């Protein structure tokens, strides 16, 4: 993920476990100097966690976009965003569906998310978040899994990943 704001560029590798309407976590895996820092997010609040220490990071308003919430916000945009544009577009030689989605915060701020989804699997390849017309967060997806409840042949529900 790359964050660009006021001529400052920050890059990190992150792992995200997104749960719609529940608790989501984002963990920094690189750079090594901040590896292990986690953001734990709910719909109303978020905190930073490192080893056994938990810091309350304050209330998360709809306009408060930070690197910690980039991946969950992109997934939220797919679920709840207003579709502004949709087209077929290649990204890094992958045939993709490009979606532009709008979410308006409680304070009236406009947050636009662009996502490129592989046409064959529906998995994200890239995401961008713009605030006030400026791209401030960019995510390149290197691995993505869907987790869903499916019925096995005996009719019993089981949870398994589907990619």
Buried (B, 14 or more C-beta within 10 A) or exposed (E): BBBBBEEEEEEBEBEBBBEEEEEBBBBBEEEEEEEEBBBBBEEEEBBBBEEEEEEEBEEBEBBBBBBBBBBBBBBBBBEEBEEEEEEEEEBEEBEBBBBBBBBBBEEEBEBBBBBBBBEEEEBBBBBBBBBEEEBBBBBBBEEBEEEEEEEEEEEEEEEEEEE
